[in-house]
Amino acid sequence: MLLLLGRRLSLSFVYRLTTCCPPSLSSSVLIKLRAITRVPHNTVFVIAARQNTVIMPERRPFVRLPTDVYPVNYGLCLKPDLIDFTFEGKLEAVVEVTQATNQIVMNCADIDIITASFVPQGGEEINATGFNYQNEDEKVTLSFPSSLQKGSGSLKIDFVGELNDKMKGFYRSKYTSTTGEIRYAAVTQFEATDARRAFPCWDEPAIKATFDISLIVPKDRVTLSNMNVIERKPYPEDENLVEVKFATTPIMSTYLVAFVIGEYDFVESQSSDGITVRVYTPVGKAEQGKFALEVATKTLPFYKDYFNVPYPLPKIDLIAIADFAAGAMENWGLVTYRCVQEWWTHLWLNEGFASWIEYLCVDHCFPEYDIWTQFVSADYTRALELDALDSSHPIEVNVGHPSEVDEIFDAISYSKGASVIRMLHHYTGDEDFRKGMNAYLLKFQHKNASTEDLWDCLEQASGKPIAAVMSSWTKQMGFPIIEVDQEQQGDDRILKISQKKFCASGPHDGEDCPSWMVPISVCTSDDPKCTKLKVLLDRPDTTITLSGVAPDQWVKINPGTVGFYRIQYSSSMLESLLPGVRDLTLQPVDRLGLQNDLFSLSRAGMISTVEVLKLMEAFVNEPNYTVWSDLSCNLGVLSSLLSHTDFHEEIQEFIRDLFTPIGLELGWDCKPGEGHLDALLRGLVLGKLGKAGHKPTLEEARRRFRDHVEGKQNLPADLRSPVYVTVLKHGDSATLETMLKLHKQADMQEEKNRIERVLGAISAPDLIQKVLSFALSEDVRPQDTVSVIGGVAGSSKQGRKAAWKFVRDNWEELYNRYQAGFLISRLIKLTVDGFAIDKMAAEVKSFFESHPAPAAERTVQQCCENILLNVAWLKRDADDIQQYLLQRKKPPSEPQPPPTPSIIHTFTPLPSLSGAVIG
């Protein structure tokens, strides 16, 4: 939890801000690690015929590190070789022996120990006589010829390791110098369990110590670690090297240690409370760090005031790293002076809380960013989508083997975790929440704590049943759908509210249906921003009365879209809310939530997709970027689904009709007084119109692209993606060649990434193959290959087939590149998630049976489930969708077919995978 005082505060809020600011700023800062979806290699999934139930096997036995020896201080010196990609290390750790033993067990992976010895306090050195590596458990046992007696001592280890290219542990990061030379930096990424790849250590979160770090590095390189430099002196054995010593860290876990050696510029400032803040950038790009610097200096005082706990360290650094699996890395942000995790079971609390607090901070610093609406689009709805699958998991997962940590580094821990913390904050109230947090931080500042400890503190501060409420959200997977109906009685509105588990395949109708303690809020059209009534739904159903509500007023459940649940209104309630969408009296976040709920209900077969299309047409006056972005995303999903039909052009026409009015209003050029959200909306709308074949947009995009290529008029950064994707979608081989040339000439990685993400829009089969080949070329960074392939798969039916074949044909290379990271999961999801053909689920299952991907087993299962959901959706609604889209073209005088019922209570069973096992 206290990580937010260091780790998240240095990066997460900056990520949110840079996703809100113009794209030209976003390359200057680090973005946070997100959406890691992995499972341990021994997991087997069993797919049941109807509900796709995931049956998790028993975990293999695992024993945590013994407690007979623990570290007090690590004295660590590393000497990386940036030419041969190796490093030498010396560890001198002060340890405490709690009971006599003749062996010391530590974590160690991909490291060779040369010598080891133990020196008891006041005694003589005892050399280790053997090193027994347990590679599967990533441990090493040091054996000694005699017992190490109880008391203090010094453990000395000399070792060597590899600066790997796997983007974890102590690894190398390729970059191009200002002279065009390929060079390498040495950087770290230790969370969750990769400090052991840099030095032998007790790599469990509860085993904390202080660290004295020294690095022997080329004298012309910038060298950073958690603490400030206290000494820099020539290295006597090589005049080209220097030894850099850093101050002693506070007590912390190993996974928070960080160091970087490379070439960087920086900008510097101080926060109002005197903390030195630096933002490091690639050489020559210091200007791009100024926005991140501004944000960081604003946020430090915010956290201090909010928690009433000062930032405890003398400096904070942010640094942009070229090679990182998620595009960036947390440097100083990986450290704080204390950590409350006892074990990885409580990881979600750190990650979920940090994900929530970053938005709270951004809202404080930049209220004009409308950041909570972006939260709902980016995190809340994403978590709902994943958590509705039968292959989801609870927020709080008991972790046995550390390899299982990867399984919970996903949208459930991060996005659902943040969403339920947001709901908790709203339920508790800000004042009581802050009181409880302050009590918690002070009580556990030098101790380990669990999730329940936080609930106790918040419960004492608020007097509300926090533990009971939150356990229903953290210890069981899924979430409820709240069904609402109403009845008018005089000036009172009677609401009938019930809950049941929501599933992506339809409502849960079994007798063993789980239930939640659900904080329910209600507002009316009289004051859409004010909650009129709050109630805790702690049973399957209830009836509540709203006094003083006129018959012509609408009633909205969950104002602010804070509660983590879907809502299904009765037909009359939904109809009454539509004017609030058209006239914008509903808040933007609630307009977004209403549309997203209906879209999800249609996919689950609970309403017709036609009802969603009708609702979307009510957004004709919508001015909000985030609302349009979410609507656009859902239309993209629907367009992908309908690419499997012969009326795909009709949905393109629907998209053109829906986006044309806002496109005409925005135009191509920015207007005086516009904010960055207007610029983002313009790019979104023009890109959508261009891809959908809107002729005026296509013609203007081609003209501007030509002027850009010829040097007559450079495209502004905000227009490049929509122009690029439009000309590629409707382009030929010459267009692709020009785009690849622009990629080669780009001197900013941001521009290269922008081009890589849209190359897949090209339509011709031979050009699609060329783009796929380009994805594995030396011109694309390894972590960006996934974006190129994913762009191909997401652009068309032909692209999806070609990308899946390409992945299968090049599986060995791709798997060797990404096997231990979350990128393999992302690659699989982007490639196959959009299929809507029965046989593809079986084909995907079969391929991964014969080509196991342990880190992506859960993702494979989720993809198979999604393919079957797509099949059922298409079978159920395709005819109605086609009929609706065709009738829109008919003159009003022609007779209209009867309307589709608003609520559908019949469900198409999912095709079966016959209890197949995915390995």
N, C-alpha and C positions, 0 to 999 in steps of 0.2 A: 504494500500500500504506500509506504513512504517513498517508493520509487518515483512517485509523481513529483516529489520535491527535487529530483535530479534527472532521472532517466527520461521521463516523459516530458518534463517541462522544457527540456532542451530541444526536443524535436517534434513531439506529436502536435503541439499547438501550431508549430511552424508549418507542419505538413498541411493542416487544415487551412491555414491562411494562404499558403501558396496554391492550394487547389482553388481558392476563391479569387486570387489575384490574376492579372493577365499572364498568359503562358510564358511570356518572356522572362518572368521572375522565377518561375518554378524550378528551373535547373540550378538555382543558387543555394538551395538548402536541401536538407535531408528529409526524406519521407520515411514514414514508419513501416516496420515490418508488418505485413498484413496477410490474412487469408491463407495460412499454412494448413493444408488439409492432408495429414499423413497418419498412417497407422503402423504398428509394429509388424515385422515381417512374418510372424507366426500366426497372424490373425486370418481366420477363414470365415467367409460370409456365406450363409445359407439363405437363398432367396425363396420364400414361400410363394405359392401360386397366386394368392389374392392380395395380401397386404404387404408383400415384399419385406417380411419381417427379417431383421438382422439378428442372427444368433451368434453372439460373441463366444469364442472358445475360452477355456480357462487359460490364464497367463502362465508362462513357464515360471518356475520358482526363481526368485531373485532375492539376494541378501544384500541389504544396505551395508555401507562401510562399518567396520567395527568401531566401537567407541573407546577402545583402550588407549588410543593415541589420537590427539587432535592438535591442529595448528593454532598458534597464537600470532605469529608473524611470518610472512613469506619475504625473504630477501631474494629477489629474483633479478638475474642479469641475463639478457639475451643479446646475441650478436647475429643478426640476420645477414645473409649473403644474397644481395639482390641480382647477382649474376647467375649463380648456380642454384638459387631457390632452395637453400637450406638454412638452418640456423643452429648455432651452438647455444647451450644454456647452462647456467649454474644456479642451483637453488640452495639456499641456506635458510632453512625454516626453523624458527623457534617452536618447539612442540612441547606438549604436556603429556606424559605417560601416566594414565590413571590407574593402571594395574600392570604388573610385570608381564612381559611378553617377549618372545624371540622373533617376532615378525611385525612388519608394518604394512598395512594394506592401503593402497591409494588408487585413485583413478589415473589412467594413463592410456592414451590412444595414439597410434602412429608416431610414437616416440621411442628411441632406443636409449636406454640408460647405459652409460659407460662405467661409472663408479658410483657407489653409495656408501655412506658411513653415518654413524650416530655418535655424538659426543655428549655424554651425560654432564650435567652441570657439575664442574669441579672434578670430572673424571677423565679417563683416557678414551681416545677415539676407538670405536668398534667398527670394523669394516664389514659390510654386507657380504655374505658368501653366495648369494644366489638371487636371481630376479625371475620370478615366475609370472609370465604374462597370461591373463585370462582375457583373450581378445574379444570374446563374445560379450562379456560384461564390462569391457574396457577398464580393466583393473590390472594392477601389478602388485605382487607380494614380495617385499624385500625380506630376505631371511638373514638372521644374525646368528653367530656361533654361540652366543650366550644371551641370557635374558636381559632385556632393557628394564631397569628398575623404575619403580614409581618415582615421578618427579620431572623436573624440567630438563631439556636437552636441546641439542642442535642436530637437525637432519640435513646432511649435505649430499647433493646429487648432481653429477655432471651428466649431461644428456645431449642428444642431437635430434633434430626433427626436420621436416620438410615444409617449406613455404608452399602450401598446396594451391591448386587452382579450383578448389571446390566451394569457395566462398563461405568457409566456415573454419573456426579455429584461428590459427595464425596463417594468413594466406596472402598471395600476391595479387595485385590489382594493376592491370595494364592501362597505360595512358600514353598519350602522344605529347612530347615536349613542344615548346614554342618553336623549336627548330625542325619539327617534323619527325624527330627520333622516337622510336618505340621504347618506352621505359616502364619500370615497375615500381610500385609502392608496396610496402608491407603493412598490412592492416589486420584487424581482429574482428571476429564476430563470435562471441562465446555463449550467448543465450540460445538454447537452454543448457546444453551439456557438452560444450566444446572447448572450455578452458583447458581440459585434459589433453587437447591436441597441441597446446603451446608449452605446457609444463606439467610435470606430475603434481597432483594436488588432491585435496579432498573436495571433489567437485559436486557437492550436494548443497542446496540452498541454505540449510540450517547451520552448516559448519562454516563459521565466519572467522575472519582474522584481519589483521592489518597487512598492508603490502608496501614494501620498499622496492621500487622498480628502477633498474638501470638499463639503458640501452646503448649498445656500441654500434654506431651508425656512420655512414659517410658524412663528412663535415659540412657538405653543401646541402644536406637534406633537413627539412623541418621534422622535428621529433616531438610527439605529443603523447601524453598518458593522462590518467585520471587527475593527477595532481599537478601543481606548478613545478617548474624546474628549479632546483636548488643549487645545482652545480653542473658545469659543462667544461670538460678539460680534455686535452689531447690524449689520445690512446697511445701508450708508449710503444706498442708493437707495430703500429702502422700510422704514418703521418697523415694519411688520407682519412683517418677515422677519428671520431671523438666519442667520449663516454658521457652520456647525459644521465644525471641522477634526478629523481623526482622526490618530492616530499612524501612523507609517510601518509598513507590513506587512512581515513577512519575505518572502523571495523565494518567489513562487508563480505558478501558472498563472492565466490570465484567468478560466477558468470557475469559480474558487473565490471570486471577488470577490462581495460582497453588500452591499446597503444597503436600509434600510426607513425610510419616513417615514409616521407615522400616529399614532393615539391609542391608548395602551396603559397598563395598570397593570403592576406587576411585584412579584415577591417575590425576595429575595436571600439568599444564604448564602455560605459559603466552604468549600472542600474542606479535607481535613486537611493538604494541602500548600500551602495559602494562595492558591488560585486563586479569584477572585471568580466566582460563578455567579449568573446572573439568569434567571428565567423570566418572559417578558412575555405578558400575556393581554389579551383585550378589557377595556375599562374596566368596573370593577365585578365582574370575575371572577377577581381575584387569588387568592382562596381555592383556586380549582381548579388553580392552578399549584404547590401545595405538594408534591404527590406527585412531580411531575416534578423539582422542586428537590431533594427527598430522594434521588431516584435519581441525578441528575447528580453530586451531591457524593460519592456512594458510588463511582461508576464511575471518576472521574478517578484516584484512587489505585490502583484495580485495574489499569488500563492501564499506569500507570507501573511498577508492580511486575512485571506479566506480561512486558513487553518490555524492562524495565530502561532505559527512555528516558523522561525527564520530559516532562510537558506543557509546551510552550515559551512559552505566551502568557499575558498577565496576566489575561484574563477569558474567560468563555464565556457566550454568550447563547442562550437558546431562546425562540422567539417563535411564537405562534399567528397564522396568517394566514387571513383569511376565504376568499379566492378562490385556489385552487390546483388544478391539474388532478387531482392525486391526493388532494386534501383538505387538504393542508398543505404546508409549505415548510421547507427547511433554511436557517437564516440563518447564525449563526456557524458552524454545522456545515458550511457550504460551504467552509470555509477551513482550511488547515493551513500550517505553515511550510515544508513541502517536499512535492513530489509526484514519484512515480517513473515515471509514465507518459511514455514517449517519444512514443507515438502511440496512437490509439484501438484498435489491435489488442489491446492489453493491458488494455483497460477491464475485462474480466471479472474480472481479478485483484483490482482495487480493489473492485469491487462484490461479487464472490463472497466474498472474504476478509472484507470488512466485514459482510456478511450473516451469516457464520459467527461472527465474533468477538462480535457483539452478543449472541448466544445464550449464548456462553461467559461473558460478563460478567453476564448476568441470572442464570445458574445459580449464579454466585459470590455475587451479592448476595441472591438470593431462591431458595435451593435448594428451598423448598416449592412452587415454581411448576411443577415437573416440566416444565421448559421444553424439554428435548430431545425429549420425546414430542410437544410442540406443533411443534417444528421438523419432525419427520417428517411430521406432518399438513399443515403449512402450506407447507413448502418442498420437502422431499424427494419426497413423492408427487406434488406438482404438477409438479416437474421431470421425473419419470419419465413422467408422462402426456403431456407435451408432446414429450419427447425420443423417444418411441416412434413418433411420426408420421413419415411419409416426408418431410414438409415441415419437419422440424427443421433445425438447423445445428450445427456444432461450437461448443464453448465459445469457442475462440480463432479468430476470423474476421479474415482480412486485410482491413483497411479502406483503400480507395483514396480515394474522395471522402468528405468529412466527413458528407454526407447519409446515408451508409451506417451511421454510428454508431447511428442510430435503430433499425436492424435488429437490433442486438445488445443493445439495452436491453430485454430480455425475461426470461422465467423461466429461460432457459438461462444467461444471464450471471449473474443473481442467484441463483436457487435451485439450479440444477445446479452452478454455480460454488461456492456455499456447501457443497453436499453433497459434492463431491469434495475440497474443502479439509478438511472434517470427516473424510472417509475417510483423507486424507493424514495428518492429525494423529494419528489412531488408529494408522495403520500405522507412523509414525515414532516415536511415543511422546512424551508431553508434555515430558519433560526435554530430549530431543534437539531437539524442535520449537522450544522456547523458545531454546535455544542457537543454532540456525540462524537464527531470526528476529532475534535480537539482533545477530548478525554481519551479517545482511543490512541491517538498518536503519542500523547504524553505517557500513557500507561505502558505502551509497548515499545517505547523508543529504543530500548536496549535488549528486547526480548523477541522471541518468535511468537507469532500469533496465528490463529486460524480464522476462517470465515465467521465462525460463531462468536468469536471475541468482538468483532465489529458489531454484529447484531445486538449483543448484550449492551454495548455502550450506547448505541442508537436507541435501544428500547428504554434504557434508563433516562435518556435525555427527553424522549418524546412521550413516554407512557403508553405507547402503542405496541401491539403484539408483533414486533418486527421479525423476530426469529420464526414464529409460526408462518407469517406471510411469506417470508423469503425462502424458507425451506421448500415451500410448494413450487417455487420457481427455479431453484437451483439443483434440487435433488431428483427431479423427474424431467424427462425430455418433453418437448412439445409446448403447446400453449392452447388456450381455449378460443373458441369462436363464441362471441356473445350475441345471442339472438334477441332482438328487441321488437316488441309490438306496443301499440298505444291505444288508449281509449280516452275520449274527452268526456268529463263529467262536470258540467258547469264551467267554472273558471279553473278547474283542476285538470291536469293531464296525468293519467294513470299509465305507468310504464310497466310492462311485464318483461322481465329480464331473465334469461337462462343461459347456462354455459354448458358446452360439451367440447371434447377435444377436437381440434381442427386437424385434418389430414389432407395432404395434397391430392390424395386419391378419393376424397369425399369425406363426409362426417363420420366420426367414430360412433358406431351404433351398438357396440358390445356392452355387456352387463358390467364389465370391469373398467368402465370409462373413468379415467383419472379426473380429478377436479383441482382447482386452484383457489387460493384466497386472492380475489381480484379487486383491487382498488378501482371503483367506478366513479367517474365524474360526468356531470351533465351540464350543458349550457343550452340557451335558447336564442332565437333570433333577436330577442330584446337586447341582449348584450353578448355577442358571440365570443368575446374575449374573457368573459367572467364566468367562473364556475358557479352554477346556481345550487347544485347539490352534490355531496360526496357520500358514497356508501361503500362498505366493504362486503363484496359478494363472497360469503364463506359457505355457500351451499349451492346445490344445483340450480335453484331458481328463486326469484323473489319478486315482489311487487312494490314499487315505490310511487309516491305521489308528489307531483310538482304543483305547487299552489301558484295561482295568479298567472296562468299561461293561457292566453286567448286561443280560440280555435284556429286562427289564421297564422299563428306562430309556429316555426319549426323547432324541433328538439334535436340536439346533436349529442351523441354519446362520445366520451373520450376527447374533449376539446384539447387542442394542442397535440393530439396523437401521442400521448405520453404512455398510456397503458399498453402493455405488450400483448395484444390480442387483435384478432380480426372481428369485425362487426357485420352482422347480417340484419339489415332493417326489413321491416315489413314493406310491402309495395307502397302503401300510402305514405309511410315515413320517408322512404327514399324519394318518392315523387315530390314531397314537400321540400326536400333539401336541394333539388336541382336549381331553383331560382337563386339560392345562396351561392351556387357555383357561377351562374351567369352574371349576377350583379356584384360578385366578389365580396359579399358580406360575410361569407365563410372565410376564416383565416386561410392564408396560403397553405400552411401545413395541414389543415383539415381538408382543403380541396384535394391536395395530393393524397392524403390518407384514404379519403372516400373512393377516389379512382383506383388506388392500388388495392384496396380491399375487394372491390368489385371484380377487378381483373383476376385476383387470386381465387375468388369464389367461382368465376367462370371456368378457370382451369381445373378446379376441383369438381366441376359438374353440378354445382349448387345453384347457379343461375346460367342463363344463356349468354354466350359471348356477344350476341346482338345487343343485349342490355348495356354492356360495357361500351360498345361502339356508339350507342345513343348518348351515353353519358359523356364520352369524349367529345362529341359534337357540341356539348354545352360549354366547352372550354374556349370557345371562339374569341372571347374577350380577355383571356388569361394573359397577364403581363409578367408573371413571375418565372424566372429562369429555372429554378429547381423544380417547380411544378411541371413545366414543359419537359424538363429533362427526364423526369420519371415517366411521364406519359409517353415520351418518345421511346424510352427504353422498352416499355411494355408493347408499344406498337411494333418495335423491332422484333420482339419475341413472336408476336402474332404474324408478322410478315414472314419470318423464318419458317413458322409452322405452315403457312399457306403456300410456301414455295413447293410443297409436296402436292399441290393441287394444280388444276388447269385454269384457275382464276386468280393467279398471283397478281396480274396487272390491275385487277379491280381494287385490291387493297392498296396498291401504289396510288391509284387515283384518289382513294379515300384520304391517304396521307397528303397528297398534293392539295386537296380541297381544305383539309384541316389546317395546314401550315401556311397556306398562301396569304390569308389576311394579316397574320403577324409578320410574315416576311415582307409584305408591302409596307407595313407600318415602320419596321426597323430599317429597311433599305440596306445598302451595302456599306455605307460610310458612317463613322461615328458622328454623333451630334454633340454640340456644346452642352455641358452639364451631365452627360451620361456617366454612369458608374461602370465598374468592371463587370457587374452582373449583366448589364445591357450588352456589353461586348461579348460575353459568353453566350447569351441568348441568341445574338445575331449569328454567331458561328454555328450554334446548334441548329437553328432554323434553316439557314442557307445550306448546310450540309444535308439536312433531311430532305429538303426540296430538290437539291441536286441529285442525290442518289435515287430519288423517286422519279426522276426524269422530267422535272418541271422545266419546260423549254426556255423561258426567259432567264431562269437561274443558270441553266447549262450554258447558254450563249454568253452571258456576262462572265461566268467563271472561266470560260475558254479565253475570252478577251483579256481578262486580268492575268491569267496564267501566262499568256503569250507575252504581255508587257513585262511581267516579272522575269521570265526567262531571258528576254532580250535586253534586260537592264533598263528599260524605259521607266518603269514604276515598280519598286519593290512592294510585294504584298506585306501588309501589316501582319504581325504574328497571329493575331486573332482570326484572320481570314485564311491563313495558309491551309489548315486542315480541311475546312469545307471546300475550298477551291481544289486542293489536291485530290480529295476523294471524288469530287464531281467529275473532273476531267479524266480520272482513271476509270471510273465506273463506265463512262461512255467513250473511252479512248481506245487507241490501237497500239501497235508495237512502238511507234515513234513516241507516243505519250509516255510509255513505260521507260523507254531509253532515256528520255529527257529527265524523268523523275529519278532514275538511278544515277544520272550524271549530277543532279542537284544533291543527291545523297553523298556522293563522293566528294563534292566540292564543299560541303557544309563543314564549318570549323567549330560548330557548337553541337555537342551531343544531343541537346534538346531538339535541334532541327533534324538530325539523323533519326531520332526516335519518332518524331512526328511523321516523317516520310515512311518509316518502317511500318507504322501502325495502319497506314492506309493503302499500302501496295496491293494488299489482297483484294481490293475493290475491282481490279482489272477483270474483264469478263471472258476473254477468249481462252479456251482450254490450253493452248500452247503457251500463252503468256502467264497463265496461272502456274504452270510447271516451272517457268523461268523464275517467278517470284519465290516459289518453294525452294528451288535450288539456291537462290540468293540467300535464303534464310540461314543456310548452313555454311555460307561462305565466310572468308576472313573479314569481309566488310561489315559483318554484323557481330556485335558483342554476344557472347554465349547466353547471357541472361535475356537478351532481346530477341533471340531466335524464336522464342515462344510467342511473342507478340506478332511476329510476321506470319507464322503458321496459323495462329489464332485469327488473324485478320483475314486470311484466305478462307478459313472454315466458316467465318461468320458473315461473309459477304454474299454468298449465293449457294444454291443447291449443288451446283457443279464444284464450287470451291470446297464445300464440305466433304464431298466424296474424294476429291483430289487430295485434300489435306490428310484425311484418314488413311488413304493409301500411302501417302508420303511418310507419315509417321510409322506405319507398319514396315515399309521398305527400309527405313533408316532407323529402326528401333534400337539397334545395338549402339549406334553412335549417340543417339539422343539419351538413351538410358544411362550409358556410361558418363555422360555429361551431367545429368541431373538426378541420378539415382537416390542420393541421400538428402535431397532438398525438396522444398514444396513446389518448385517449378515443374517437376514431373507431373504432379497432380494438376497443376494449372494447364499444362499442355494437353493432358487427356481430356479435361473438362471442356476446354475451348474447342477441341477437335470434334468430339462426339456428342456433346450435350444437345445439339440441335436436331439430331435425327428424329424422324417420326415414322419409322418403318419397323414392323415387328421383328423382322429377321436381323436388324442391326443390333438390337439388344443382345440377341444370342451370339452374333458375330463378335461384338465387343467382349462379351463374357468369355467366349472361346479363345480369343486372342490372348487375353490376360491370364487365362489358365495355363497356356503354353509359354507365355512370356511374363512371368510374375514381376510385379512392381510393388514390393512390400510397402514403400512409403506412400503408395497411392491406392491401396486396397479399398479404403472407404470411399474414395473419389470414384473408383470404378463402379462400386455398388450404387452410388448416388446417380451416376450417369445412366446406368442400366434402368434404374427406377424412373429417371426423368424421360428417357426414351419411351418407355411404356406409358407414362403419363401423357406424353405428346400424342402417341398413337390413339389412346382412348379419347383425348380431347378432340382430335381431328375427326375421328369416327362419329363422335357425338354431335359436333356442332358445325361441321363443314357445310352441310346443305343449308342450314339456317343462315350462316354467314354469307354464303353465295347469294341466296335469295335476297337478303337485306342489301347487299352491295349493288345488286342488279336493279332493285326497285328504286334506289336512289337516283338512277339515271332516267327513270320514266317520268313523263310529264305528269303534273298533278291531276290531270283529268282522267288518267287511266285508273281503273279499279285497283285498289291496293289489297294485297293478301292480308288475312287476319294477323294481328300482332302476335309475336312470340310471348308466351307467358313469362312473367318476371321471375318466378321461382320454379326451379325444376327439382323434383324430388326423386327422380329416377337416375340411376347411374350405370354407365357402361363398365362392366368388369374389365380389369386390366388383363392384357394377354399374359399368359403364364410362361415362366422360364422353367417350369417343371421341377421346382425344387433344386435347381442347378446350384452348384457350388462355384463360387468365384475364388480363384486362388491367386 
